[in-house]
Amino acid sequence: MLFEDNDFDVNMTFFIPDVNFNRTVNILSPMEGFLRGNMFQDEYEPYKKLTYFKLVPQNEQERLLYQVMAYSFAVNDLNLYLDLHPDNKEVFDLFKKYVIEEKNLCNEYVKKYGPLEVNETMGTKFNWIDSPWPWDNKGGSMYV
């Protein structure tokens, strides 16, 4: 047997830090959160006093993709927060707003520039392979 019955103490106590769940959560904009890698103002700590730099889209397609990526990041980061704090109505309302905005931006991008994901192929042929691949680097952008 992998674990013996005496390996675990069912009466074991766990340390749970005292957290004030009623505190106000300072949430950044999707763009700022995307650049920082964290949607929460009070949780960002630069590494060795280094900071991020703002990305500058080279054209309309890159600008729209940048927005899609930022809102996608915001949805995912707020989702992680809500996993731990499901009763926070303020964050949940913002989460729902960002989900709608991300969907709208994705739809706009797909209509103008083609699929972002393989399940978004449109038209009469499989057009997933028609889009430039990241290694094609057609726009001079530093991001995909």
Residue pairs with C-beta under 8 A, 6 or more apart in sequence:
21 85
25 40
25 81
25 88
25 90
25 91
26 40
26 41
26 42
27 33
27 39
27 40
27 41
27 78
27 91
27 94
28 36
28 38
28 39
28 40
28 41
30 39
30 67
30 70
30 71
30 73
30 74
30 98
30 101
31 66
31 67
31 70
33 39
33 40
33 70
33 73
33 74
33 77
34 69
34 70
34 73
34 74
35 52
35 54
35 55
36 44
36 52
37 52
38 44
38 77
39 73
39 74
39 77
39 78
39 81
40 77
40 81
55 66
55 142
55 143
57 63
57 65
57 66
57 141
58 139
58 140
58 141
59 139
61 109
61 112
61 113
61 139
62 139
62 141
62 143
64 105
64 108
64 109
64 112
64 113
65 109
65 113
65 144
66 143
67 105
68 102
68 105
68 106
68 109
68 116
69 143
71 98
71 101
71 102
71 105
72 102
74 98
74 102
75 95
75 98
75 99
75 102
78 91
78 94
78 95
78 98
79 95
81 88
81 91
82 88
82 91
82 92
82 95
85 91
86 92
106 116
106 120
109 116
110 116
110 120
110 122
113 131
114 122
114 127
114 130
114 131
115 121
115 122
115 127
115 128
115 131
118 128
121 127
121 128
132 138
134 144
